[in-house]
Amino acid sequence: MEAVRYLSEEIGQRSYLDLNRLNAAADYIEDGFSSRGCPTGRQPFTYDGNAYYNITAEVPGERDDGGGILVVGAHYDTVIGTPGADDNASGVSSLLELARQIALRPLGKTVRLVAFTLEEPPFFMTSRMGSYVYAEGLRKEGVKVYGMIALEMLGYFSDDEGSQFYPASLFKWFYPDRGNFIAFVGNISSRAFTKRIRDSFRAVSSLPVESLNAVSCIPGVDFSDHRSFWKFGYPACMVTDTAFYRNPNYHGPGDTPDTLDYRRMADLVEGLYKAFSRLR
């Protein structure tokens, strides 16, 4: 996808120290939302005297059933020293493509699409995360949220035997050893929401999918922006290629566009749009 190449090659590293590059990424995403027909906005906040921005878009639903909005998000910053193709230009690219599809064919529910900043260390798992700032704002405004989906590393797949790893050997009894599936991951309180998304996806896509709802002490379960929404009582899950449990380029200089599988990424986005269309 063009957005992956632009973010990871034309802009490159997008850490919290690279304000010019972060702002260039924010501008690109905002223009991307706008060109796809979505009204856009910026949510500014400061850290250490510098301004950072969450970039937002909204597509009104065709019906108001009182069930709340669907939030779909992806972070656009990177760790220092990586171009961040999979982490997380793949998520941002997918977010932009979902914006295009939803704008062309609105869902029943209103959708907020958000590109978050400051997901990576040293802000990870703190109230300084862009997603925490956004989720806190929703709570203060009294916005009803049906659920939140974090798009976190979506482009690395492998059909090789033994290419998928897990935090404990027990998981190998229940999950595949080939990294050719996409995972839906949430906490225990988000189990019903995660299952609803997973089942809807399975009904419309041939891409293999697995799911896990577990406590945060299992490494990786809360390793993205969905965690921020849990803090405010919103159901949320992460869609992921499982990051460091599969991708050897995680948080390194080798996380480049040529390592990703764009055919399966496209299948995933199409499946997500169709799955969202089924939500009631």
C-alpha positions in Angstrom: 0.0 0.0 0.0 1.2 3.5 -0.9 0.8 4.8 2.6 3.2 2.2 4.0 5.9 3.2 1.6 5.4 6.9 2.1 5.4 6.8 5.9 8.3 4.4 6.3 10.5 5.5 3.4 9.7 9.1 2.5 9.2 10.2 6.1 11.0 7.3 7.9 11.5 7.2 11.6 8.7 9.0 13.5 9.7 9.0 17.1 8.5 11.5 19.7 11.9 13.3 19.2 11.3 13.8 15.5 8.7 16.6 15.6 9.1 17.5 12.0 8.6 14.0 10.8 5.7 13.4 13.2 4.0 16.5 11.9 4.6 15.4 8.3 3.0 12.1 9.1 0.1 13.9 10.8 -0.4 16.1 7.7 -0.3 13.1 5.4 -2.9 11.2 7.4 -5.2 14.3 7.7 -4.9 14.8 3.9 -5.6 11.1 3.4 -8.8 11.2 5.5 -10.0 14.4 3.7 -9.3 13.0 0.2 -11.4 10.0 1.1 -14.4 12.2 1.9 -14.1 12.2 5.7 -14.5 15.3 7.8 -11.3 15.6 9.8 -10.0 17.2 13.0 -6.9 17.4 15.3 -6.7 16.8 19.0 -3.7 18.6 20.3 -1.9 18.0 23.5 1.5 18.8 24.9 4.4 17.0 26.4 7.6 18.7 27.6 6.6 21.9 25.9 6.0 20.3 22.5 2.6 19.9 20.7 1.5 16.4 19.5 -1.6 15.6 17.6 -4.2 12.8 17.3 -5.7 13.0 13.8 -9.5 12.2 13.7 -12.2 11.6 11.1 -15.8 10.6 11.4 -18.3 9.0 9.1 -21.9 9.2 10.4 -23.9 6.0 10.5 -27.0 5.4 8.5 -29.0 4.7 11.6 -28.8 5.7 15.3 -29.7 2.7 17.3 -28.4 4.2 20.6 -25.6 1.6 20.8 -22.8 4.1 20.6 -20.0 4.8 18.1 -17.4 2.4 16.8 -13.8 3.7 17.3 -11.1 2.4 15.0 -7.5 3.5 15.6 -3.9 3.1 14.7 -0.8 4.8 16.0 1.6 6.6 13.6 4.7 7.1 15.7 7.6 4.7 15.8 10.4 3.8 18.2 13.7 5.4 17.7 15.8 3.8 15.0 13.1 2.1 12.9 11.2 3.1 9.8 8.1 1.3 11.2 6.6 -0.3 8.1 4.7 -3.0 10.0 4.8 -1.0 13.3 2.7 0.8 12.5 2.5 2.2 9.0 0.6 -1.1 8.2 -2.1 -0.1 10.7 -2.3 3.5 9.5 -2.5 2.4 5.8 -5.3 0.0 6.7 -7.1 2.8 8.7 -7.0 5.1 5.6 -8.3 2.3 3.4 -11.1 1.6 5.8 -11.9 5.4 5.8 -12.3 5.2 2.0 -14.6 2.2 2.1 -16.7 3.5 5.0 -17.1 6.9 3.4 -18.2 5.3 0.1 -20.6 2.9 1.9 -21.4 4.2 5.4 -22.1 1.6 8.1 -25.1 1.5 10.3 -23.0 2.8 13.2 -21.2 6.1 13.3 -17.4 5.4 13.0 -14.6 7.5 14.5 -11.3 6.8 12.8 -8.3 8.0 14.8 -4.6 8.1 14.1 -2.9 8.2 17.5 0.5 9.6 18.4 2.8 8.7 21.3 2.0 5.0 21.5 5.7 3.9 21.7 8.1 4.2 24.7 8.6 6.3 26.8 4.9 6.9 26.7 3.7 3.3 26.3 1.3 2.3 29.1 1.1 5.8 30.5 -1.5 8.6 30.5 0.7 10.4 28.0 -0.3 8.1 25.2 -2.3 9.8 22.5 -4.9 7.1 22.8 -5.3 7.7 26.5 -5.8 11.4 25.9 -8.4 10.6 23.3 -10.3 8.0 25.4 -10.2 10.3 28.4 -11.8 13.0 26.2 -14.6 10.7 25.1 -15.3 9.9 28.8 -15.4 13.5 29.8 -17.7 14.4 26.9 -20.0 11.5 27.8 -19.7 9.8 24.4 -21.2 6.4 24.3 -18.8 3.9 22.7 -19.9 0.6 21.2 -16.4 -0.6 21.2 -12.8 0.2 20.0 -10.5 -1.6 17.6 -6.8 -1.0 17.5 -5.0 -1.8 14.3 -1.6 -2.8 15.4 0.9 -4.4 13.0 -1.1 -6.0 10.2 1.4 -6.8 7.4 3.7 -9.7 8.4 2.7 -13.2 7.5 4.5 -16.5 7.1 3.4 -19.9 5.9 6.6 -21.6 7.2 6.2 -24.2 9.9 7.4 -22.9 13.3 7.1 -19.3 12.3 4.6 -18.4 15.0 5.7 -18.1 18.6 3.8 -17.6 21.9 4.4 -16.3 25.4 4.2 -19.9 26.8 4.4 -23.4 25.4 0.9 -24.1 26.5 -0.5 -21.9 23.7 1.0 -24.3 21.1 -1.7 -26.8 22.0 -4.5 -24.4 21.0 -3.0 -22.1 18.3 -1.3 -22.6 14.9 2.5 -22.8 14.5 2.4 -21.0 11.2 2.2 -17.2 11.2 -0.4 -17.0 8.5 -3.4 -15.8 10.6 -4.6 -12.5 12.0 -5.3 -12.3 15.7 -8.1 -10.5 17.7 -6.9 -9.8 21.2 -8.7 -8.3 24.2 -9.0 -8.5 28.0 -11.6 -10.5 29.9 -14.2 -7.8 30.2 -14.0 -7.2 26.4 -14.7 -10.9 25.6 -18.1 -10.4 24.2 -17.0 -7.5 22.0 -14.0 -9.4 20.7 -16.0 -12.5 19.9 -18.6 -10.4 18.1 -15.9 -8.9 15.9 -14.1 -12.2 15.3 -17.3 -14.1 14.4 -18.4 -11.3 12.0 -15.0 -11.4 10.4 -15.0 -15.2 10.0 -18.4 -15.0 8.4 -17.1 -12.8 5.5 -13.4 -13.5 5.1 -11.3 -16.6 4.2 -8.2 -15.1 6.0 -7.5 -17.3 9.0 -8.3 -15.7 12.3 -7.6 -16.5 16.0 -8.7 -14.7 19.1 -7.6 -14.4 22.7 -9.1 -12.7 25.7 -6.9 -12.9 28.7 -5.4 -10.9 31.6 -2.7 -8.3 31.0 0.0 -10.3 32.7 0.3 -12.3 29.5 2.9 -10.3 27.5 1.3 -8.7 24.5 -2.4 -8.7 25.4 -2.3 -5.0 26.3 0.5 -3.9 24.0 -1.3 -1.2 22.0 -3.9 1.6 22.1 -6.8 -0.6 23.0 -5.4 -0.7 26.6 -6.1 3.1 27.0 -9.8 2.4 26.3 -10.0 -0.3 28.9 -8.9 2.3 31.5 -12.1 4.2 30.9 -14.4 1.1 30.8 -14.8 0.8 27.1 -14.8 -2.6 25.4 -11.8 -2.8 23.1 -9.6 -5.3 21.2 -6.5 -5.3 19.1 -6.2 -6.7 15.5 -2.6 -7.8 15.0 -0.2 -10.0 13.2 1.1 -10.7 16.7 4.2 -8.4 16.4 7.3 -9.9 18.1 5.8 -13.3 18.3 6.1 -13.5 14.5 7.9 -10.6 12.9 11.7 -10.7 13.4 12.0 -7.1 12.4 10.0 -5.8 15.3 11.3 -2.5 16.6 14.4 -2.7 14.4 15.8 -1.1 11.3 14.7 -4.0 9.2 11.0 -3.2 9.6 10.7 -2.1 5.9 7.9 -2.1 3.3 9.4 -5.0 1.3 8.9 -7.4 4.2 5.1 -7.1 4.2 2.3 -9.1 2.5 0.1 -6.5 0.8 -2.3 -9.1 -0.7 -3.2 -10.4 2.7 -3.4 -6.9 4.2 -5.9 -6.0 1.5 -7.9 -9.1 2.3 -7.9 -8.2 6.0 -9.1 -4.6 5.4 -11.9 -5.9 3.1 -12.9 -8.4 5.7 -12.9 -5.8 8.5 -15.2 -3.5 6.5 -17.6 -6.3 5.8 -17.4 -7.4 9.5 -18.2 -3.9 10.7 -21.1 -3.8 8.3 -22.7 -6.8 10.2 -22.5 -5.2 13.6 -25.8 -4.5 15.4 
